Amino acid sequence: MQISMDDLELPCWDCKGTGEVESDGGKKVQCDKCSGTGVVLTTLGQTLLAFVKKHLK
């Protein structure tokens, strides 16, 4: 089984992958949806992350 990055994460739909959104005052602030990373995890990405965290403790 091969897993690509597209299977694990997608560009954030709120900030369009930039990691920043405009606040009400027009100032650029960190995107809350992706925490400024510009990507959001897919279900598979969340599952893999949980597995790794569980076994690295």
PDB file of N, CA, C, O and CB in Angstrom:
ATOM      1  N   MET A   1       0.837  -1.179   0.000  1.00  0.00           N
ATOM      2  CA  MET A   1       0.000   0.000   0.000  1.00  0.00           C
ATOM      3  C   MET A   1       0.882   1.242   0.000  1.00  0.00           C
ATOM      4  O   MET A   1       1.787   1.368   0.824  1.00  0.00           O
ATOM      5  CB  MET A   1      -0.953  -0.002   1.212  1.00  0.00           C
ATOM      6  N   GLN A   2       0.620   2.140  -0.909  1.00  0.00           N
ATOM      7  CA  GLN A   2       1.355   3.397  -0.963  1.00  0.00           C
ATOM      8  C   GLN A   2       0.428   4.539  -0.567  1.00  0.00           C
ATOM      9  O   GLN A   2      -0.722   4.607  -1.001  1.00  0.00           O
ATOM     10  CB  GLN A   2       1.949   3.634  -2.377  1.00  0.00           C
ATOM     11  N   ILE A   3       0.948   5.422   0.258  1.00  0.00           N
ATOM     12  CA  ILE A   3       0.174   6.572   0.711  1.00  0.00           C
ATOM     13  C   ILE A   3       0.913   7.826   0.264  1.00  0.00           C
ATOM     14  O   ILE A   3       2.104   7.977   0.537  1.00  0.00           O
ATOM     15  CB  ILE A   3      -0.035   6.553   2.270  1.00  0.00           C
ATOM     16  N   SER A   4       0.220   8.718  -0.413  1.00  0.00           N
ATOM     17  CA  SER A   4       0.828   9.977  -0.835  1.00  0.00           C
ATOM     18  C   SER A   4       0.410  11.092   0.123  1.00  0.00           C
ATOM     19  O   SER A   4      -0.516  10.915   0.915  1.00  0.00           O
ATOM     20  CB  SER A   4       0.422  10.327  -2.294  1.00  0.00           C
ATOM     21  N   MET A   5       1.077  12.220   0.055  1.00  0.00           N
ATOM     22  CA  MET A   5       0.750  13.355   0.908  1.00  0.00           C
ATOM     23  C   MET A   5      -0.683  13.832   0.660  1.00  0.00           C
ATOM     24  O   MET A   5      -1.345  14.310   1.582  1.00  0.00           O
ATOM     25  CB  MET A   5       1.740  14.501   0.672  1.00  0.00           C
ATOM     26  N   ASP A   6      -1.163  13.706  -0.579  1.00  0.00           N
ATOM     27  CA  ASP A   6      -2.535  14.099  -0.890  1.00  0.00           C
ATOM     28  C   ASP A   6      -3.547  13.229  -0.158  1.00  0.00           C
ATOM     29  O   ASP A   6      -4.682  13.654   0.059  1.00  0.00           O
ATOM     30  CB  ASP A   6      -2.776  14.024  -2.390  1.00  0.00           C
ATOM     31  N   ASP A   7      -3.154  12.020   0.225  1.00  0.00           N
ATOM     32  CA  ASP A   7      -4.032  11.149   0.995  1.00  0.00           C
ATOM     33  C   ASP A   7      -4.083  11.570   2.461  1.00  0.00           C
ATOM     34  O   ASP A   7      -5.019  11.209   3.175  1.00  0.00           O
ATOM     35  CB  ASP A   7      -3.569   9.701   0.882  1.00  0.00           C
ATOM     36  N   LEU A   8      -3.092  12.325   2.912  1.00  0.00           N
ATOM     37  CA  LEU A   8      -2.970  12.678   4.324  1.00  0.00           C
ATOM     38  C   LEU A   8      -3.399  14.100   4.649  1.00  0.00           C
ATOM     39  O   LEU A   8      -3.913  14.357   5.738  1.00  0.00           O
ATOM     40  CB  LEU A   8      -1.566  12.484   4.761  1.00  0.00           C
ATOM     41  N   GLU A   9      -3.195  15.020   3.726  1.00  0.00           N
ATOM     42  CA  GLU A   9      -3.527  16.413   3.993  1.00  0.00           C
ATOM     43  C   GLU A   9      -3.988  17.101   2.717  1.00  0.00           C
ATOM     44  O   GLU A   9      -3.631  16.708   1.606  1.00  0.00           O
ATOM     45  CB  GLU A   9      -2.324  17.150   4.594  1.00  0.00           C
ATOM     46  N   LEU A  10      -4.797  18.146   2.912  1.00  0.00           N
ATOM     47  CA  LEU A  10      -5.328  18.936   1.803  1.00  0.00           C
ATOM     48  C   LEU A  10      -5.135  20.413   2.115  1.00  0.00           C
ATOM     49  O   LEU A  10      -5.064  20.786   3.286  1.00  0.00           O
ATOM     50  CB  LEU A  10      -6.831  18.615   1.551  1.00  0.00           C
ATOM     51  N   PRO A  11      -5.048  21.266   1.091  1.00  0.00           N
ATOM     52  CA  PRO A  11      -4.959  22.700   1.367  1.00  0.00           C
ATOM     53  C   PRO A  11      -6.180  23.163   2.168  1.00  0.00           C
ATOM     54  O   PRO A  11      -7.303  22.730   1.909  1.00  0.00           O
ATOM     55  CB  PRO A  11      -4.841  23.502   0.047  1.00  0.00           C
ATOM     56  N   CYS A  12      -5.952  24.022   3.112  1.00  0.00           N
ATOM     57  CA  CYS A  12      -7.030  24.558   3.947  1.00  0.00           C
ATOM     58  C   CYS A  12      -8.026  25.324   3.081  1.00  0.00           C
ATOM     59  O   CYS A  12      -7.630  26.134   2.243  1.00  0.00           O
ATOM     60  CB  CYS A  12      -6.460  25.477   5.059  1.00  0.00           C
ATOM     61  N   TRP A  13      -9.312  25.070   3.283  1.00  0.00           N
ATOM     62  CA  TRP A  13     -10.340  25.720   2.480  1.00  0.00           C
ATOM     63  C   TRP A  13     -10.629  27.133   2.961  1.00  0.00           C
ATOM     64  O   TRP A  13     -11.190  27.924   2.204  1.00  0.00           O
ATOM     65  CB  TRP A  13     -11.610  24.901   2.500  1.00  0.00           C
ATOM     66  N   ASP A  14     -10.269  27.479   4.190  1.00  0.00           N
ATOM     67  CA  ASP A  14     -10.508  28.838   4.678  1.00  0.00           C
ATOM     68  C   ASP A  14      -9.458  29.825   4.172  1.00  0.00           C
ATOM     69  O   ASP A  14      -9.795  30.918   3.716  1.00  0.00           O
ATOM     70  CB  ASP A  14     -10.531  28.849   6.197  1.00  0.00           C
ATOM     71  N   CYS A  15      -8.188  29.437   4.256  1.00  0.00           N
ATOM     72  CA  CYS A  15      -7.098  30.353   3.878  1.00  0.00           C
ATOM     73  C   CYS A  15      -6.507  30.032   2.512  1.00  0.00           C
ATOM     74  O   CYS A  15      -5.579  30.708   2.069  1.00  0.00           O
ATOM     75  CB  CYS A  15      -5.998  30.309   4.923  1.00  0.00           C
ATOM     76  N   LYS A  16      -7.025  29.019   1.842  1.00  0.00           N
ATOM     77  CA  LYS A  16      -6.550  28.593   0.513  1.00  0.00           C
ATOM     78  C   LYS A  16      -5.077  28.186   0.531  1.00  0.00           C
ATOM     79  O   LYS A  16      -4.369  28.338  -0.465  1.00  0.00           O
ATOM     80  CB  LYS A  16      -6.756  29.716  -0.506  1.00  0.00           C
ATOM     81  N   GLY A  17      -4.620  27.663   1.689  1.00  0.00           N
ATOM     82  CA  GLY A  17      -3.258  27.155   1.800  1.00  0.00           C
ATOM     83  C   GLY A  17      -2.215  28.184   2.192  1.00  0.00           C
ATOM     84  O   GLY A  17      -1.027  27.863   2.230  1.00  0.00           O
ATOM     85  N   THR A  18      -2.620  29.407   2.484  1.00  0.00           N
ATOM     86  CA  THR A  18      -1.648  30.441   2.853  1.00  0.00           C
ATOM     87  C   THR A  18      -1.319  30.457   4.339  1.00  0.00           C
ATOM     88  O   THR A  18      -0.244  30.908   4.735  1.00  0.00           O
ATOM     89  CB  THR A  18      -2.167  31.791   2.448  1.00  0.00           C
ATOM     90  N   GLY A  19      -2.244  29.963   5.167  1.00  0.00           N
ATOM     91  CA  GLY A  19      -2.045  29.980   6.609  1.00  0.00           C
ATOM     92  C   GLY A  19      -2.511  31.259   7.267  1.00  0.00           C
ATOM     93  O   GLY A  19      -2.442  31.389   8.489  1.00  0.00           O
ATOM     94  N   GLU A  20      -2.992  32.220   6.460  1.00  0.00           N
ATOM     95  CA  GLU A  20      -3.451  33.501   6.992  1.00  0.00           C
ATOM     96  C   GLU A  20      -4.806  33.867   6.393  1.00  0.00           C
ATOM     97  O   GLU A  20      -5.098  33.556   5.238  1.00  0.00           O
ATOM     98  CB  GLU A  20      -2.420  34.611   6.704  1.00  0.00           C
ATOM     99  N   VAL A  21      -5.619  34.531   7.201  1.00  0.00           N
ATOM    100  CA  VAL A  21      -6.901  35.065   6.746  1.00  0.00           C
ATOM    101  C   VAL A  21      -6.995  36.514   7.181  1.00  0.00           C
ATOM    102  O   VAL A  21      -6.247  36.948   8.057  1.00  0.00           O
ATOM    103  CB  VAL A  21      -8.098  34.235   7.305  1.00  0.00           C
ATOM    104  N   GLU A  22      -7.901  37.264   6.581  1.00  0.00           N
ATOM    105  CA  GLU A  22      -8.100  38.655   6.981  1.00  0.00           C
ATOM    106  C   GLU A  22      -9.075  38.717   8.143  1.00  0.00           C
ATOM    107  O   GLU A  22     -10.122  38.070   8.125  1.00  0.00           O
ATOM    108  CB  GLU A  22      -8.613  39.504   5.796  1.00  0.00           C
ATOM    109  N   SER A  23      -8.723  39.500   9.153  1.00  0.00           N
ATOM    110  CA  SER A  23      -9.623  39.708  10.284  1.00  0.00           C
ATOM    111  C   SER A  23     -10.663  40.751   9.886  1.00  0.00           C
ATOM    112  O   SER A  23     -10.625  41.279   8.774  1.00  0.00           O
ATOM    113  CB  SER A  23      -8.835  40.157  11.563  1.00  0.00           C
ATOM    114  N   ASP A  24     -11.587  41.045  10.793  1.00  0.00           N
ATOM    115  CA  ASP A  24     -12.622  42.039  10.512  1.00  0.00           C
ATOM    116  C   ASP A  24     -12.028  43.419  10.230  1.00  0.00           C
ATOM    117  O   ASP A  24     -12.613  44.206   9.486  1.00  0.00           O
ATOM    118  CB  ASP A  24     -13.594  42.126  11.681  1.00  0.00           C
ATOM    119  N   GLY A  25     -10.877  43.711  10.818  1.00  0.00           N
ATOM    120  CA  GLY A  25     -10.223  44.991  10.608  1.00  0.00           C
ATOM    121  C   GLY A  25      -9.363  45.033   9.357  1.00  0.00           C
ATOM    122  O   GLY A  25      -8.733  46.054   9.082  1.00  0.00           O
ATOM    123  N   GLY A  26      -9.322  43.953   8.596  1.00  0.00           N
ATOM    124  CA  GLY A  26      -8.524  43.906   7.378  1.00  0.00           C
ATOM    125  C   GLY A  26      -7.087  43.467   7.597  1.00  0.00           C
ATOM    126  O   GLY A  26      -6.311  43.384   6.645  1.00  0.00           O
ATOM    127  N   LYS A  27      -6.725  43.185   8.844  1.00  0.00           N
ATOM    128  CA  LYS A  27      -5.372  42.758   9.175  1.00  0.00           C
ATOM    129  C   LYS A  27      -5.243  41.253   8.957  1.00  0.00           C
ATOM    130  O   LYS A  27      -6.181  40.505   9.234  1.00  0.00           O
ATOM    131  CB  LYS A  27      -5.018  43.132  10.635  1.00  0.00           C
ATOM    132  N   LYS A  28      -4.086  40.801   8.461  1.00  0.00           N
ATOM    133  CA  LYS A  28      -3.838  39.367   8.265  1.00  0.00           C
ATOM    134  C   LYS A  28      -3.525  38.720   9.605  1.00  0.00           C
ATOM    135  O   LYS A  28      -2.672  39.195  10.354  1.00  0.00           O
ATOM    136  CB  LYS A  28      -2.672  39.133   7.261  1.00  0.00           C
ATOM    137  N   VAL A  29      -4.235  37.618   9.899  1.00  0.00           N
ATOM    138  CA  VAL A  29      -4.026  36.866  11.135  1.00  0.00           C
ATOM    139  C   VAL A  29      -3.918  35.385  10.794  1.00  0.00           C
ATOM    140  O   VAL A  29      -4.306  34.963   9.704  1.00  0.00           O
ATOM    141  CB  VAL A  29      -5.181  37.121  12.154  1.00  0.00           C
ATOM    142  N   GLN A  30      -3.394  34.605  11.719  1.00  0.00           N
ATOM    143  CA  GLN A  30      -3.243  33.164  11.526  1.00  0.00           C
ATOM    144  C   GLN A  30      -4.612  32.515  11.358  1.00  0.00           C
ATOM    145  O   GLN A  30      -5.550  32.845  12.085  1.00  0.00           O
ATOM    146  CB  GLN A  30      -2.484  32.526  12.714  1.00  0.00           C
ATOM    147  N   CYS A  31      -4.726  31.618  10.428  1.00  0.00           N
ATOM    148  CA  CYS A  31      -5.967  30.897  10.172  1.00  0.00           C
ATOM    149  C   CYS A  31      -6.268  29.951  11.336  1.00  0.00           C
ATOM    150  O   CYS A  31      -5.413  29.163  11.740  1.00  0.00           O
ATOM    151  CB  CYS A  31      -5.879  30.112   8.839  1.00  0.00           C
ATOM    152  N   ASP A  32      -7.481  30.033  11.867  1.00  0.00           N
ATOM    153  CA  ASP A  32      -7.876  29.160  12.978  1.00  0.00           C
ATOM    154  C   ASP A  32      -8.111  27.723  12.525  1.00  0.00           C
ATOM    155  O   ASP A  32      -7.869  26.786  13.287  1.00  0.00           O
ATOM    156  CB  ASP A  32      -9.135  29.698  13.643  1.00  0.00           C
ATOM    157  N   LYS A  33      -8.573  27.544  11.310  1.00  0.00           N
ATOM    158  CA  LYS A  33      -8.921  26.212  10.814  1.00  0.00           C
ATOM    159  C   LYS A  33      -7.695  25.304  10.713  1.00  0.00           C
ATOM    160  O   LYS A  33      -7.764  24.126  11.066  1.00  0.00           O
ATOM    161  CB  LYS A  33      -9.599  26.321   9.451  1.00  0.00           C
ATOM    162  N   CYS A  34      -6.558  25.857  10.224  1.00  0.00           N
ATOM    163  CA  CYS A  34      -5.354  25.039  10.012  1.00  0.00           C
ATOM    164  C   CYS A  34      -4.217  25.407  10.962  1.00  0.00           C
ATOM    165  O   CYS A  34      -3.123  24.853  10.855  1.00  0.00           O
ATOM    166  CB  CYS A  34      -4.878  25.183   8.577  1.00  0.00           C
ATOM    167  N   SER A  35      -4.456  26.323  11.879  1.00  0.00           N
ATOM    168  CA  SER A  35      -3.439  26.793  12.835  1.00  0.00           C
ATOM    169  C   SER A  35      -2.216  27.384  12.132  1.00  0.00           C
ATOM    170  O   SER A  35      -1.098  27.308  12.640  1.00  0.00           O
ATOM    171  CB  SER A  35      -3.001  25.644  13.742  1.00  0.00           C
ATOM    172  N   GLY A  36      -2.447  27.972  10.957  1.00  0.00           N
ATOM    173  CA  GLY A  36      -1.369  28.634  10.235  1.00  0.00           C
ATOM    174  C   GLY A  36      -0.511  27.732   9.375  1.00  0.00           C
ATOM    175  O   GLY A  36       0.449  28.205   8.767  1.00  0.00           O
ATOM    176  N   THR A  37      -0.823  26.450   9.304  1.00  0.00           N
ATOM    177  CA  THR A  37      -0.005  25.530   8.509  1.00  0.00           C
ATOM    178  C   THR A  37      -0.371  25.551   7.028  1.00  0.00           C
ATOM    179  O   THR A  37       0.440  25.188   6.176  1.00  0.00           O
ATOM    180  CB  THR A  37      -0.146  24.120   9.045  1.00  0.00           C
ATOM    181  N   GLY A  38      -1.599  25.978   6.727  1.00  0.00           N
ATOM    182  CA  GLY A  38      -2.044  26.003   5.334  1.00  0.00           C
ATOM    183  C   GLY A  38      -2.641  24.691   4.860  1.00  0.00           C
ATOM    184  O   GLY A  38      -3.117  24.599   3.729  1.00  0.00           O
ATOM    185  N   VAL A  39      -2.623  23.679   5.709  1.00  0.00           N
ATOM    186  CA  VAL A  39      -3.190  22.373   5.345  1.00  0.00           C
ATOM    187  C   VAL A  39      -4.052  21.840   6.485  1.00  0.00           C
ATOM    188  O   VAL A  39      -3.850  22.186   7.648  1.00  0.00           O
ATOM    189  CB  VAL A  39      -2.066  21.360   5.002  1.00  0.00           C
ATOM    190  N   VAL A  40      -5.012  20.994   6.132  1.00  0.00           N
ATOM    191  CA  VAL A  40      -5.826  20.286   7.112  1.00  0.00           C
ATOM    192  C   VAL A  40      -5.672  18.793   6.860  1.00  0.00           C
ATOM    193  O   VAL A  40      -5.546  18.360   5.715  1.00  0.00           O
ATOM    194  CB  VAL A  40      -7.327  20.722   7.033  1.00  0.00           C
ATOM    195  N   LEU A  41      -5.684  18.022   7.916  1.00  0.00           N
ATOM    196  CA  LEU A  41      -5.522  16.578   7.789  1.00  0.00           C
ATOM    197  C   LEU A  41      -6.801  15.922   7.267  1.00  0.00           C
ATOM    198  O   LEU A  41      -7.908  16.316   7.636  1.00  0.00           O
ATOM    199  CB  LEU A  41      -5.130  15.969   9.137  1.00  0.00           C
ATOM    200  N   THR A  42      -6.640  14.943   6.427  1.00  0.00           N
ATOM    201  CA  THR A  42      -7.760  14.118   6.000  1.00  0.00           C
ATOM    202  C   THR A  42      -8.053  13.117   7.112  1.00  0.00           C
ATOM    203  O   THR A  42      -7.340  13.074   8.115  1.00  0.00           O
ATOM    204  CB  THR A  42      -7.453  13.392   4.644  1.00  0.00           C
ATOM    205  N   THR A  43      -9.077  12.330   6.942  1.00  0.00           N
ATOM    206  CA  THR A  43      -9.390  11.293   7.930  1.00  0.00           C
ATOM    207  C   THR A  43      -8.238  10.314   8.059  1.00  0.00           C
ATOM    208  O   THR A  43      -7.894   9.901   9.167  1.00  0.00           O
ATOM    209  CB  THR A  43     -10.677  10.546   7.545  1.00  0.00           C
ATOM    210  N   LEU A  44      -7.642   9.941   6.943  1.00  0.00           N
ATOM    211  CA  LEU A  44      -6.495   9.032   6.982  1.00  0.00           C
ATOM    212  C   LEU A  44      -5.311   9.687   7.695  1.00  0.00           C
ATOM    213  O   LEU A  44      -4.610   9.030   8.466  1.00  0.00           O
ATOM    214  CB  LEU A  44      -6.090   8.613   5.554  1.00  0.00           C
ATOM    215  N   GLY A  45      -5.090  10.963   7.444  1.00  0.00           N
ATOM    216  CA  GLY A  45      -4.007  11.686   8.107  1.00  0.00           C
ATOM    217  C   GLY A  45      -4.207  11.757   9.607  1.00  0.00           C
ATOM    218  O   GLY A  45      -3.252  11.612  10.370  1.00  0.00           O
ATOM    219  N   GLN A  46      -5.445  11.980  10.037  1.00  0.00           N
ATOM    220  CA  GLN A  46      -5.745  12.026  11.467  1.00  0.00           C
ATOM    221  C   GLN A  46      -5.528  10.660  12.113  1.00  0.00           C
ATOM    222  O   GLN A  46      -5.019  10.569  13.230  1.00  0.00           O
ATOM    223  CB  GLN A  46      -7.187  12.496  11.696  1.00  0.00           C
ATOM    224  N   THR A  47      -5.914   9.604  11.408  1.00  0.00           N
ATOM    225  CA  THR A  47      -5.736   8.248  11.918  1.00  0.00           C
ATOM    226  C   THR A  47      -4.261   7.903  12.053  1.00  0.00           C
ATOM    227  O   THR A  47      -3.845   7.342  13.066  1.00  0.00           O
ATOM    228  CB  THR A  47      -6.428   7.239  11.004  1.00  0.00           C
ATOM    229  N   LEU A  48      -3.475   8.232  11.048  1.00  0.00           N
ATOM    230  CA  LEU A  48      -2.045   7.957  11.083  1.00  0.00           C
ATOM    231  C   LEU A  48      -1.363   8.751  12.191  1.00  0.00           C
ATOM    232  O   LEU A  48      -0.503   8.217  12.893  1.00  0.00           O
ATOM    233  CB  LEU A  48      -1.407   8.281   9.732  1.00  0.00           C
ATOM    234  N   LEU A  49      -1.732  10.008  12.356  1.00  0.00           N
ATOM    235  CA  LEU A  49      -1.154  10.827  13.417  1.00  0.00           C
ATOM    236  C   LEU A  49      -1.483  10.254  14.794  1.00  0.00           C
ATOM    237  O   LEU A  49      -0.613  10.205  15.664  1.00  0.00           O
ATOM    238  CB  LEU A  49      -1.659  12.269  13.312  1.00  0.00           C
ATOM    239  N   ALA A  50      -2.716   9.823  15.000  1.00  0.00           N
ATOM    240  CA  ALA A  50      -3.099   9.228  16.280  1.00  0.00           C
ATOM    241  C   ALA A  50      -2.306   7.943  16.550  1.00  0.00           C
ATOM    242  O   ALA A  50      -1.887   7.694  17.681  1.00  0.00           O
ATOM    243  CB  ALA A  50      -4.610   8.933  16.299  1.00  0.00           C
ATOM    244  N   PHE A  51      -2.106   7.143  15.522  1.00  0.00           N
ATOM    245  CA  PHE A  51      -1.330   5.900  15.653  1.00  0.00           C
ATOM    246  C   PHE A  51       0.108   6.200  16.062  1.00  0.00           C
ATOM    247  O   PHE A  51       0.644   5.568  16.973  1.00  0.00           O
ATOM    248  CB  PHE A  51      -1.347   5.107  14.329  1.00  0.00           C
ATOM    249  N   VAL A  52       0.727   7.157  15.395  1.00  0.00           N
ATOM    250  CA  VAL A  52       2.124   7.505  15.685  1.00  0.00           C
ATOM    251  C   VAL A  52       2.243   8.060  17.099  1.00  0.00           C
ATOM    252  O   VAL A  52       3.146   7.671  17.840  1.00  0.00           O
ATOM    253  CB  VAL A  52       2.660   8.535  14.657  1.00  0.00           C
ATOM    254  N   LYS A  53       1.338   8.970  17.484  1.00  0.00           N
ATOM    255  CA  LYS A  53       1.380   9.528  18.839  1.00  0.00           C
ATOM    256  C   LYS A  53       1.229   8.445  19.895  1.00  0.00           C
ATOM    257  O   LYS A  53       1.908   8.469  20.921  1.00  0.00           O
ATOM    258  CB  LYS A  53       0.287  10.577  19.014  1.00  0.00           C
ATOM    259  N   LYS A  54       0.342   7.501  19.644  1.00  0.00           N
ATOM    260  CA  LYS A  54       0.085   6.423  20.609  1.00  0.00           C
ATOM    261  C   LYS A  54       1.330   5.571  20.811  1.00  0.00           C
ATOM    262  O   LYS A  54       1.624   5.172  21.937  1.00  0.00           O
ATOM    263  CB  LYS A  54      -1.087   5.541  20.139  1.00  0.00           C
ATOM    264  N   HIS A  55       2.050   5.291  19.765  1.00  0.00           N
ATOM    265  CA  HIS A  55       3.187   4.363  19.848  1.00  0.00           C
ATOM    266  C   HIS A  55       4.521   5.050  20.127  1.00  0.00           C
ATOM    267  O   HIS A  55       5.526   4.372  20.340  1.00  0.00           O
ATOM    268  CB  HIS A  55       3.295   3.585  18.567  1.00  0.00           C
ATOM    269  N   LEU A  56       4.549   6.379  20.130  1.00  0.00           N
ATOM    270  CA  LEU A  56       5.793   7.083  20.453  1.00  0.00           C
ATOM    271  C   LEU A  56       5.859   7.453  21.927  1.00  0.00           C
ATOM    272  O   LEU A  56       6.902   7.903  22.402  1.00  0.00           O
ATOM    273  CB  LEU A  56       5.929   8.338  19.598  1.00  0.00           C
ATOM    274  N   LYS A  57       4.784   7.275  22.647  1.00  0.00           N
ATOM    275  CA  LYS A  57       4.771   7.621  24.083  1.00  0.00           C
ATOM    276  C   LYS A  57       5.453   6.582  24.911  1.00  0.00           C
ATOM    277  O   LYS A  57       5.530   6.719  26.132  1.00  0.00           O
ATOM    278  CB  LYS A  57       3.359   7.803  24.580  1.00  0.00           C
TER     279      LYS A  57
END
